[in-house]
Amino acid sequence: MRNSKGFTLIELLVTISIISLLSSIVFTALSGAKAKAKDALIKQEFSELEKLMMLNYNDYGDYCYLQAQVDHAWAPVDVGADCDASFSDLGIYKTQAKNICKKITDNASGTSQKLYTRTASGLNPPKDCNTSYSFMAILNDGNIYCMGSSGRKGEYGDMTSPGCYNNP
């Protein structure tokens, strides 16, 4: 009988394969947790944006300074510099709104259009920025998160769902 103190090549290969299998499982779980954390951050920033909209309404009597003023149903706020261009340079909350926008676009899914604001012409019945607002973002799980002046917030399957479409 031979007295060996080392590992055989087979034992070493089996150990390496088990470790690599376990590490791949852990990395997969971590990537899912990272996406969920980003989605939670987006929802938190939406709550901050909601508070900012209320402060703006209390100070100015409308929501106009913190909404894109274009003739689209859903106006996209593109990544990067467009957060700066998407909020009016008037009003005392523009800097906070731009920072919230950047945090949302940094964590949202999609290529360039990640945050959307609902404008007056797209609402049915038509409303304007004096009385309503609505925002939505694409989450990392593929769902859409919406928030509006009605106080409703929710996660929906797509942009055309009644929840996002009629959120204000």
C-alpha positions in Angstrom: 0.0 0.0 0.0 1.3 3.3 -1.1 1.3 6.3 1.4 0.5 9.4 -0.7 0.1 12.9 0.7 -1.1 14.7 -2.5 -4.3 14.8 -4.5 -4.8 12.9 -7.7 -5.5 14.9 -10.9 -9.1 13.6 -10.9 -9.7 14.8 -7.4 -8.3 18.2 -8.2 -10.5 18.6 -11.4 -13.6 17.5 -9.6 -12.9 20.1 -6.9 -12.3 22.9 -9.4 -15.5 22.0 -11.3 -17.6 22.1 -8.1 -16.1 25.5 -7.1 -16.8 26.9 -10.6 -20.4 25.6 -10.6 -21.1 27.2 -7.2 -19.5 30.5 -8.2 -21.6 30.7 -11.3 -24.7 30.2 -9.2 -23.7 32.9 -6.8 -22.9 35.4 -9.6 -26.3 34.7 -11.2 -28.0 35.4 -7.9 -26.0 38.5 -7.3 -26.8 40.0 -10.8 -30.6 39.5 -10.0 -30.2 41.1 -6.7 -28.4 44.0 -8.3 -31.2 44.6 -10.8 -33.8 44.5 -7.9 -31.7 47.0 -5.9 -31.7 49.3 -9.0 -35.4 49.0 -9.3 -35.9 49.8 -5.6 -33.7 52.9 -6.1 -35.8 54.0 -9.0 -39.0 53.7 -6.9 -37.4 55.6 -4.1 -36.4 58.4 -6.5 -40.0 58.5 -7.8 -41.1 59.1 -4.2 -38.6 61.9 -4.0 -39.9 63.3 -7.3 -43.4 63.1 -6.0 -42.4 65.2 -2.9 -40.7 67.7 -5.2 -43.8 68.0 -7.3 -45.9 68.7 -4.2 -43.4 71.4 -3.0 -43.5 72.9 -6.5 -47.3 73.0 -6.5 -47.4 74.6 -3.0 -45.0 77.3 -4.2 -46.2 78.0 -7.7 -49.7 76.6 -7.8 -49.0 74.2 -10.7 -46.6 71.4 -11.8 -45.4 73.1 -15.0 -41.8 73.8 -14.0 -41.0 70.2 -13.5 -42.5 68.7 -16.6 -41.4 68.5 -20.3 -43.4 70.9 -22.4 -43.7 69.2 -25.7 -46.6 68.0 -27.9 -46.3 64.2 -27.3 -48.3 61.7 -25.3 -45.2 60.5 -23.5 -42.2 62.8 -23.7 -38.9 60.9 -23.3 -36.2 62.2 -21.1 -33.0 60.8 -22.7 -29.9 59.8 -20.8 -27.2 62.3 -19.8 -27.5 66.0 -20.7 -31.2 65.7 -21.5 -32.0 65.5 -17.8 -30.6 69.1 -17.7 -32.7 70.1 -20.7 -35.9 68.4 -19.7 -36.7 70.5 -16.7 -37.4 74.2 -16.9 -34.7 76.6 -15.8 -37.3 78.5 -13.9 -38.3 77.5 -10.4 -36.4 76.7 -7.3 -36.6 72.9 -7.6 -34.9 72.5 -11.0 -31.6 71.3 -9.5 -33.2 68.7 -7.4 -35.4 67.5 -10.3 -32.4 67.2 -12.5 -30.5 65.2 -9.9 -33.4 62.8 -9.4 -33.7 62.4 -13.2 -30.1 61.5 -13.5 -30.4 58.9 -10.7 -33.4 57.4 -12.4 -31.8 57.2 -15.8 -28.6 55.8 -14.4 -30.4 52.9 -12.9 -33.3 52.3 -15.4 -33.2 49.7 -18.1 -33.2 50.5 -21.8 -30.9 52.2 -24.2 -31.5 55.9 -24.3 -35.1 56.6 -23.3 -35.5 55.6 -19.7 -37.7 58.2 -18.1 -40.9 59.6 -19.5 -43.2 62.4 -18.5 -46.8 62.7 -19.5 -47.8 65.9 -21.2 -51.0 67.8 -21.6 -51.9 66.8 -25.1 -51.5 63.1 -24.4 -54.0 62.9 -21.6 -57.6 61.8 -22.1 -59.5 63.9 -21.1 -56.9 66.6 -21.8 -55.3 68.1 -18.8 -52.4 70.5 -18.4 -49.4 71.0 -16.3 -51.4 73.3 -14.0 -53.4 70.4 -12.5 -51.6 67.1 -13.3 -48.4 65.2 -13.9 -47.4 61.7 -14.6 -44.0 60.0 -14.9 -42.9 56.5 -15.8 -39.6 54.6 -16.1 -38.5 51.3 -17.5 -37.4 49.0 -14.7 -34.7 46.4 -15.0 -37.1 43.5 -14.9 -38.8 44.9 -18.1 -41.8 46.3 -16.3 -42.9 50.0 -16.3 -43.2 52.0 -13.1 -45.7 54.8 -13.2 -46.5 57.7 -10.8 -49.0 60.5 -11.2 -50.7 63.4 -9.6 -53.6 61.2 -8.6 -51.3 59.7 -6.0 -51.3 56.3 -7.6 -48.1 54.4 -8.2 -47.7 51.1 -9.7 -45.7 48.6 -11.8 -47.2 47.5 -15.1 -46.3 45.2 -18.0 -46.0 47.9 -20.7 -46.4 51.6 -21.5 -49.8 51.2 -23.0 -51.4 49.6 -20.0 -54.3 51.5 -18.5 -52.3 52.0 -15.3 -49.6 54.1 -16.9 -51.9 55.6 -19.6 -54.4 57.0 -17.2 -52.2 57.5 -14.2 -52.9 61.2 -13.5 
